Amino acid sequence: MPAQYVKPYVKTNKTTTSTRGIAEAVGRPKMRFVPIKSDDQLDLQSTASVRERWVMRRTAVINQIRAYCSNVDHLRKDGAMNSQ
């Protein structure tokens, strides 16, 4: 059951009231339920998640290298590297 359907029936963030909210929501006649994911779907989801994190990490490293290179280039233009 999706959390968005249970949320209107939950009064506070306590576990017992959440359980009551779920019980009340399940008893509604027009309530829709979320199907259980297969192992293949879970594998695909975890692979996509790991790939997304890898791409974000790679982008962050590339941006960090650019910042370092930009800083060194800036120092060269100012003559700070040639002031030996």
BELFEN-V856698 format. One record per residue. N is the residue number from 1. RES is the residue in three letters. OMEGA is omega as a letter, one per 20 degrees, with the letter a starting at -180 (none if undefined). Layout:
# BELFEN-V856698
N&RES&OMEGA, N&RES&OMEGA
This chain:
# BELFEN-V856698
1&MET&a, 2&PRO&a, 3&ALA&a, 4&GLN&r, 5&TYR&a, 6&VAL&a, 7&LYS&a, 8&PRO&a, 9&TYR&a, 10&VAL&a, 11&LYS&r, 12&THR&a, 13&ASN&r, 14&LYS&a, 15&THR&a, 16&THR&r, 17&THR&r, 18&SER&r, 19&THR&r, 20&ARG&r, 21&GLY&r, 22&ILE&a, 23&ALA&r, 24&GLU&a, 25&ALA&r, 26&VAL&a, 27&GLY&a, 28&ARG&a, 29&PRO&a, 30&LYS&a, 31&MET&r, 32&ARG&a, 33&PHE&r, 34&VAL&r, 35&PRO&r, 36&ILE&a, 37&LYS&r, 38&SER&r, 39&ASP&r, 40&ASP&r, 41&GLN&r, 42&LEU&r, 43&ASP&r, 44&LEU&r, 45&GLN&a, 46&SER&r, 47&THR&r, 48&ALA&r, 49&SER&r, 50&VAL&r, 51&ARG&r, 52&GLU&r, 53&ARG&r, 54&TRP&r, 55&VAL&r, 56&MET&r, 57&ARG&r, 58&ARG&r, 59&THR&r, 60&ALA&r, 61&VAL&r, 62&ILE&r, 63&ASN&r, 64&GLN&r, 65&ILE&r, 66&ARG&r, 67&ALA&r, 68&TYR&r, 69&CYS&r, 70&SER&r, 71&ASN&r, 72&VAL&r, 73&ASP&r, 74&HIS&r, 75&LEU&r, 76&ARG&a, 77&LYS&a, 78&ASP&r, 79&GLY&a, 80&ALA&r, 81&MET&a, 82&ASN&a, 83&SER&a, 84&GLN&none
